[in-house]
């Protein structure tokens, strides 16, 4: 059963989180362009992209698999947010907001995986 991507609230939330990550990382030091900036952006994009790829698959099992990958990418992004905070590249308020949004995305992913089981 193919899903309508644009109806998936979790995908929209992941896109919103990705946009915020891009805006926040604009202010990271230039020497981090190929390091933490790139890694954080890629993990945020991967979260949304894996949700999308799973939605485009033809079985619930495949969709669950890609949701699991999206969840893994979201945990990668969380780790990078904490590192950015510790290095003072991101302010604590922004980090806390991103972590809260990422936590919501993870809960939505878990809920969708359960629904697909």
C-alpha positions in Angstrom: 0.0 0.0 0.0 1.6 3.2 -1.2 1.3 6.2 1.2 0.7 9.8 0.3 3.9 11.5 1.4 2.3 15.0 1.7 -0.2 13.6 4.2 2.5 12.3 6.6 2.8 14.8 9.5 6.1 13.2 10.6 7.6 14.0 7.2 6.5 17.6 7.5 8.0 17.8 11.0 11.2 16.3 9.7 11.4 18.8 6.9 10.8 21.7 9.4 13.6 20.3 11.6 15.9 20.1 8.6 15.2 23.7 7.6 16.1 24.8 11.1 19.3 22.8 11.1 20.4 24.5 7.9 19.6 28.0 9.3 21.4 27.3 12.5 24.5 25.8 10.9 25.0 28.9 8.7 26.7 30.5 11.7 29.0 27.6 12.4 32.7 28.3 12.0 34.0 28.0 8.4 36.5 25.3 9.4 33.4 23.1 10.2 32.0 23.3 6.7 33.1 19.8 5.9 32.9 18.5 9.4 30.1 19.1 11.9 28.1 21.4 9.6 28.0 18.9 6.8 27.4 15.9 9.1 24.5 17.6 11.0 22.9 18.7 7.8 23.2 15.3 6.2 21.7 13.5 9.2 18.7 16.0 9.3 18.2 15.5 5.5 18.5 11.7 5.9 15.8 11.7 8.6 13.3 13.3 6.2 14.5 11.5 3.1 14.2 8.0 4.7 10.7 8.8 5.8 9.9 9.8 2.2 11.7 6.7 0.7 9.8 4.4 3.0 6.5 6.0 2.1 7.2 5.3 -1.5 7.7 1.6 -1.0 5.0 -0.9 -1.6 4.9 -2.9 1.6 4.5 -2.0 5.2 7.6 -4.0 6.1 9.7 -1.9 3.7 8.2 1.3 5.1 9.0 0.2 8.7 12.6 -0.5 7.6 13.0 3.0 6.3 11.4 4.5 9.3 14.0 2.7 11.4 16.7 4.2 9.3 15.1 7.7 9.7 15.0 7.2 13.4 18.7 6.3 13.4 19.5 9.4 11.5 17.5 11.5 14.0 19.7 10.1 16.8 22.8 10.9 14.8 21.5 14.5 14.5 20.8 14.6 18.3 24.4 13.7 19.0 25.7 16.3 16.7 23.4 19.0 18.2 24.9 18.2 21.6 28.4 18.4 20.3 27.7 21.7 18.6 26.3 23.0 21.9 29.4 21.9 23.8 31.6 23.6 21.3 29.5 26.7 21.7 28.5 26.7 18.0 24.8 26.7 18.9 23.1 28.4 21.7 21.4 26.2 24.3 17.9 27.5 23.5 18.2 26.6 19.9 19.7 23.2 20.8 16.9 22.5 23.3 14.2 23.4 20.7 15.9 21.2 18.1 16.1 18.3 20.6 12.5 18.7 21.5 11.4 18.7 17.8 13.6 15.7 17.1 12.1 13.9 20.1 8.6 14.5 18.7 9.7 13.2 15.3 11.1 10.0 17.0 7.8 9.5 18.9 5.9 9.9 15.7 8.1 7.4 13.9 7.6 4.9 16.7 3.9 5.4 16.5 3.8 5.0 12.7 6.0 1.9 12.9 3.5 0.4 15.4 0.6 1.2 13.2 2.3 -0.5 10.2 2.9 -3.7 12.2 
